[in-house]
Amino acid sequence: MRSLHLEPADGPGSESADVTRRRRRHARRWLERLLFLIAAGCLGYYLYVYGEARLYRSFEERQIDSILASGALPPASGRTVPRPLPAEGSTNGRIEIPRLGTCGWSTQPAILR
């Protein structure tokens, strides 16, 4: 026959359960903080890339507008002077899609045909 030993609720067995619960709670808190920092980092990276893309787009729009506005200059002799060629690798064409509210640039004339 086996004997049955009952321990009081505040005995040594309940202490280890409290310690385990505290450790788990502590680990969950640190995991939550870590995930929050990762989320904040991802949001910051997204905002940086979005802002940089907007700045680049506005710069390129100004550049292509100035190239298109320069046009051919009429000299005093009556002959037209051809438009200056853009620098190698610079934006030299814009594709606009008003229905979608978007536009794009190309540095390769073959794409614009």
C-alpha positions in Angstrom: 0.0 0.0 0.0 1.3 3.5 -0.9 1.2 6.4 1.4 -0.1 9.7 0.1 1.7 12.9 1.2 -0.2 16.2 0.9 1.8 19.5 1.0 0.3 22.8 2.1 -0.6 25.3 -0.7 2.2 27.6 0.3 4.8 24.8 0.5 7.9 24.3 -1.6 6.0 23.0 -4.6 4.0 26.2 -5.1 7.1 28.4 -4.8 8.6 26.8 -7.9 5.4 27.3 -9.8 5.4 31.0 -8.9 9.0 31.3 -10.0 8.2 29.6 -13.3 5.2 31.9 -13.8 7.4 35.0 -13.0 10.1 33.8 -15.4 7.6 33.3 -18.2 6.0 36.7 -17.6 9.4 38.3 -17.6 10.4 36.5 -20.8 7.1 37.5 -22.5 7.7 41.2 -21.5 11.2 41.1 -23.0 9.9 39.4 -26.1 7.1 42.1 -26.4 9.7 44.8 -26.1 12.0 43.2 -28.7 9.1 42.8 -31.2 8.1 46.5 -30.6 11.6 47.6 -31.3 11.7 45.6 -34.5 8.4 47.0 -35.6 9.6 50.6 -34.9 12.8 49.9 -36.9 10.8 48.5 -39.8 8.5 51.6 -39.7 11.5 53.9 -39.6 13.1 52.2 -42.6 9.8 52.3 -44.5 9.5 56.1 -43.9 13.1 56.7 -44.9 12.8 54.8 -48.2 9.4 56.4 -48.9 10.8 59.9 -48.3 13.9 59.3 -50.3 11.8 58.0 -53.3 9.6 61.1 -53.1 12.6 63.4 -53.1 14.2 61.6 -56.0 10.9 61.7 -58.0 10.6 65.5 -57.4 14.2 66.0 -58.5 13.8 64.0 -61.6 10.4 65.7 -62.5 12.1 69.1 -62.3 15.0 67.9 -64.4 12.8 66.4 -67.2 10.5 69.5 -67.1 13.5 71.8 -67.6 14.8 69.6 -70.5 11.4 69.7 -72.1 10.9 73.4 -71.5 14.3 74.2 -73.1 13.0 73.2 -76.5 14.7 74.5 -79.7 16.0 78.1 -79.4 15.4 80.3 -82.5 18.6 82.2 -83.2 18.8 85.6 -84.9 19.5 84.1 -88.3 16.1 82.3 -88.4 17.5 78.7 -88.2 16.6 76.6 -85.3 19.2 75.2 -83.0 18.6 71.6 -81.9 17.8 70.9 -78.3 20.9 70.0 -76.2 21.3 66.3 -75.5 20.9 65.2 -71.9 23.9 63.9 -70.0 24.7 60.2 -70.3 22.6 58.2 -67.8 20.2 61.0 -67.0 16.5 60.8 -67.3 15.4 61.6 -70.8 11.8 60.5 -71.0 8.7 60.4 -69.0 5.7 58.1 -69.4 2.5 59.3 -67.7 -0.6 57.2 -67.1 -3.3 59.7 -66.0 -5.9 57.0 -65.5 -3.8 55.4 -62.8 -2.4 58.7 -61.5 1.2 57.6 -62.0 4.2 58.3 -64.2 7.6 56.8 -64.8 11.0 57.7 -66.3 13.3 56.0 -68.7 17.0 56.5 -69.5 16.7 54.4 -72.6 15.1 55.9 -75.6 14.0 52.5 -77.0 11.6 52.1 -74.1 9.9 55.4 -74.9 9.0 54.5 -78.5 
